């Protein structure tokens, strides 16, 4: 049960972060530190967002098929 929730939240978080970093979603931030962090670490955060999405997909498939790939 918790594997499904973990997988879905990972997918949603990864897609949301990727859309923010590719400027398809605009965040309204009053804090300039957050904006400068996104600009400074944009490439690394994009890679982490993709890995987070793939982690969610593997977590969902592991929970659905009951495979123990990552022991």
C-alpha positions as CSV (number, residue, x, y, z in Angstrom):
1,X,0.0,0.0,0.0
2,X,2.7,2.5,0.9
3,X,4.7,1.6,-2.2
4,X,1.9,2.9,-4.3
5,X,1.7,6.2,-2.4
6,X,5.5,6.5,-2.5
7,X,5.6,5.8,-6.3
8,X,2.8,8.2,-7.1
9,X,4.3,11.0,-5.0
10,X,7.7,10.5,-6.5
11,X,6.3,10.7,-10.1
12,X,4.3,13.8,-9.3
13,X,7.2,15.5,-7.6
14,X,9.6,14.7,-10.4
15,X,7.3,15.9,-13.1
16,X,6.4,19.0,-11.2
17,X,10.1,19.9,-10.6
18,X,11.0,19.2,-14.2
19,X,8.1,21.5,-15.4
20,X,9.3,24.3,-13.1
21,X,12.9,24.0,-14.3
22,X,11.9,24.0,-18.0
23,X,9.8,27.2,-17.4
24,X,6.5,25.5,-18.3
25,X,5.2,26.3,-14.8
26,X,6.0,29.5,-13.2
27,X,6.5,29.7,-9.4
28,X,5.7,32.9,-7.6
29,X,8.5,33.2,-5.1
30,X,9.2,36.2,-3.1
31,X,12.5,34.7,-2.0
32,X,15.3,35.5,-4.4
33,X,17.5,32.7,-2.9
34,X,15.2,30.1,-4.3
35,X,15.2,31.7,-7.8
36,X,19.0,31.9,-7.8
37,X,19.3,28.3,-6.6
38,X,17.1,27.1,-9.4
39,X,19.2,29.1,-11.9
40,X,22.5,27.9,-10.4
41,X,21.7,24.2,-10.1
42,X,19.3,23.9,-13.1
43,X,21.1,21.0,-14.9
44,X,21.6,18.9,-11.7
45,X,18.0,19.5,-10.6
46,X,16.7,18.4,-14.0
47,X,18.7,15.2,-13.8
48,X,17.4,14.6,-10.3
49,X,13.8,15.2,-11.4
50,X,14.2,12.6,-14.1
51,X,15.7,10.1,-11.7
52,X,12.9,10.8,-9.2
53,X,10.3,10.2,-11.9
54,X,11.9,6.9,-12.9
55,X,12.2,5.9,-9.3
56,X,8.5,6.4,-8.9
57,X,7.8,4.3,-12.0
58,X,10.0,1.5,-10.7
59,X,8.4,1.7,-7.3
60,X,4.9,1.4,-8.8
61,X,5.9,-1.5,-11.0
62,X,7.6,-3.2,-8.1
63,X,4.5,-2.8,-5.9
64,X,2.2,-4.0,-8.7
65,X,4.1,-7.0,-9.9
66,X,5.6,-7.7,-6.5
67,X,9.1,-7.9,-7.8
68,X,12.1,-7.4,-5.5
69,X,14.5,-5.8,-7.9
70,X,16.3,-3.5,-5.5
71,X,17.0,-5.5,-2.4
